[in-house]
């Protein structure tokens, strides 16, 4: 069926129908968005998708609301908003439209649902209090999107529709940036796993460029790895491996004698010609060549093992 009409409610908007519109306008770029509560518009019709309005959930009829009695729930009993329903039915096609490889669609669909869609669903249904974000509560994406609404006393009768259209572009940027990042992480994982195989029992992992690596290292069970090296422009970097997402603790730190040093001072402290910089936090160092950075990595490994 050719979709020509995307219908959601008029008036003030929320994150769920705005984010639903991001997905649907990508899939149906020639369709027109209509914002209305008139019965004629929110009733199923050929070529029409209705979401966040209509008091029914009937995918076959093209209607995806969650405000009615006996509203749809996830398998675990948590509530859907219109965004969750649209993602459930259209998310995979959306990922294909963004040229996500077929092999990655299932994993990215599930990851985005759990980390991005579900929180929006819960907040929209009052099942998650924004206050759980503490002082950052006003900086959550649903809260930020709602700041784009017009003021209550804006005299323009089209103010809500104009604001919705402008907010759609902002919402799209966040959704598609998140998807791109997840797709890139999957690509990086494949490269990191290949590099781990090539590294064998070495304590140092060499990558062809900077990329996310910790999750793949953990997934591979490569607990022997202590440091990562890779080129960065004309230089090479040596980085530590954090022990978790929510900590700055590392499997091993760079030598204390290098902390905060640059150029000649770092060369003298390390004994490596071409050493250029070591962060005072001892989590990254830079050298002018691959040979120099590998020499620094060897020294860092030796000190880490000797102090273990």
N, C-alpha and C positions, 0 to 999 in steps of 0.2 A: 504493500500500500504506500502511495506517495503521501507524505505528510506535508501539509501546507499551512496548518494552523497549530500554534503552541499556545495553549490557554492556561493562564493562572489567574489568581485573584487580583483585583484592583486594590487601591489604597496603599497603606504602609506595607513595606516588604520585610521579609526575614531572610536569614541565610539559606534556609532549605530550598525555597523556590528559586532563589537567585542562583544557587549552585546547581540546581536541577536544570536551569536554563542554560548554564555553561555547557553541560553535557548535550542537551538536546539541540542547541543551535549549532554545535559542531557537527552533529550527525545530520541535521536538516537545515543547512545554511540558507536555503531558499524559503523556508517557512517564516511566517510572520508571527510575532508574539502579540497576543491579545490579553490584556489585563482587565478582567471583568468578573462581576458576580451575578450578572443577569442569567436567568435560567436558560435562555436560548443559547448562550455561549458556553455554559458549563454542562451542557448535555452532550453525550457522545454523538459524533457525526463522522462521516467518511473524511479521511485526511486530517483528522483532528486528534491531538493529544492534550489531555487535561491533567493538571497536577497541582496539588496543594489546595484544591477546591473541588466541590462536587459531591462530597459526602459519600464516596464509594471508592472501592478498590477493585477494579475489573480490568486486568491487563488486556483481555481480548477486546474489550470495548474502548480501550485507550484512555482509561481514567485511573489516576494514581493519587488518591487522597488518603489522609490518615486521621482526620478529625472526627469521623463517625463512630458510633457505638460499635464495639467489636472490631476496632481498627486492627490492621495486620501487625503481627509481632514476628520478630526473628525467632529462629529455632530455640534460642536460649531464653525467650520470653521478653527480651528487651524491645522497646518500641521503635518503629520506623517513623521517620519524617518523610516528606515527599522526596527528599534527596536520597535517602536510603532506598526507597522504592525504585526511583529512576536508576540509581546505580545498580541495583539488583538486576534490572531488566535490560538496561542499555549500556552498562559500564564496560562490558567486554568489547562491544562494537565501538565504543568511544576510544578505547585503548588501541584498537586496530586503526581507527581514523588518525590516531597520533603516531602511527607506524611503529607501535610496540611489537616486537617479534612474537609470533604465535606461541613460541615455547615459553615466553615470559608472562603471557597474559594472565594465566591463572594465579600465579604468585603475586603479581602486582595488583590484580583486582582484589584479592583477599587482603593484602597489606594496606592498600588505600582504604578499603572498607573499614578495617579495624582501627586504623590510626587517624583517619581524616573524616570519613563519613559517619561512623558511629558516634563520635562526640557531638557532631552537629545534630544528629537524630535525638540524642539524649537531652541536649540543651533545649532543643525546640519543644520537646515534650515535657519539660520540667523534671526530667529524671536525673539530671545532673546539674547541680547548683554551680553557677559560674564562680562562686566564692572559693571553690576548691583550688582555683588558680591563684589564690591569695592576692598579693598586690598587683599581679599581672592580669587580673580578671578582666579589666577593661581592654586588654590587648589581645584577647583571644579573637580568632578570625570572625566568629559570628558577631561578637560585640563590635569589632571594627567595621564590618560591613553595614551594621545598622546605624553607625554614625553617619553614613552617607545618605540617610533619609533627609528630606527637606525639613525645615523648621515647621513647627505647628501652625505658625501664622503666615506662611508663604501664601500670598494671594493667587498665585498662578494655578488655575484648575488642572494644569498638566504637570504640576510640580512632582507628584509621585512617579508618574511615568518617565519623566525626564531623568529623575534621580535613579530610577531603576535601570534605565538604559546605560547611564554612566557607571553605576556600580557593577553592571554586568562585566565590563571590561576589567575592572579591578579583581573581581572574583575569578575571572578566567585566568588572569595572570598567576594567581596563587594555585589554582587547581593544576594548571598545565606545568607550572614549575615543579610542583610536587611529583607529578607523573614523570617528568623528564629526569628528575633526581633519582627516582626509584628505578627507572630503566637504565640509567647510567650506573647505578650501584650494581645491577645485575650484570652489566657488561664488565665492570671492574672485577666482580667476583670471579668470573671465568678467567680473566687474565691473572688474578692473584693465585688462583688454584693451580694454574699452569706453572707460574713462577715458583710456587712451593714445591711442586714436583721436581723442577729443575734444581732447586736449592739443595735437595737431599737433606743431609744432617747438618748443614751449615746453620750457624746461629744468626746469619744475616740474610735477609730476603732482598733480592734486587728486582726492582720493577722498572718497566720501560718509561714510565712517567708517573707523576703524582696522581693518586687515586685513592678512594676508600679501600682500606685493606683489613681492618681489624676483624670485622664480621666473618670474612672469608677465612682468615687465619684460625679463628675459633672454630668455625664449621669444619675445617680440615683437621682439627685436633693437633695443630702444629705448635704444641706448647714449648718446643725447644727454641723457637725463634725469639730473639731478643730485640733486634733492630731491623729497620728497613732503609734501604738506600734507593735513590732514583734521581735522574737528571731534572734540573729546573732551569730552563733557559740555558745559558752557557755554563752554569754551575751544577754541582751535585749536592744533594742533601742527605743527611743521616738523621733519622727520626726514631723515637722510642715507640713502643707499643703499649697503649693504655690497657689496664686490666679490666675496664668496664666502661659503659657509656656514661655513667653518673659519677665518675671519679677522675682525678688527674694522676692517680697512682699508675706507675709504669712497671712493666716486667723487669726493667732495669733502667737506671738513669745513666746519662752520659757522665764521664768523669768530673768530679767536683773541681779539679784543678783547671778545667776548661771554662767554667761558668763565667759568662759575661765577657769573655775575651774576644778580640778581633785581630785579624791580620798578623803582624809580626809577633805580638804577644801570644796569640794562640799557637802560632808555629813553634815558638819557643817552649810553651807549656806542653804541647803535644809531641813535638819532635817531628811533625809532618809538614813538609814544604807544600805550600798551597792551601793550608788550612786558613779559612777566612772569618768564621764567625761561630760562636756557640752561645745560645740563649742562656741567660742567667738562670732560667728554670730548668736547664739541662735536659730539654726534650727535643731539641733540634740543633744541628750543626751544619755548616756549609763549607764546601771546599771547591777549588777551582777546576778539579778534574776527577774522573772516575777513580784513577789510581790513588789519589789523595784521600778521597772519601772512604774507599775500601780499607786503606791503611788506618784511618781514624776508627772505622767500624771494628777492625781487628783489635785495636787497643781498648776500645770501649767494652768489647766482649771479654777480653782478658781480665780487665779490672772487675767487671760484674761477676765473673765466675770466681775470681779470687776472694771476693768479699761475700760470696753467697754462704 
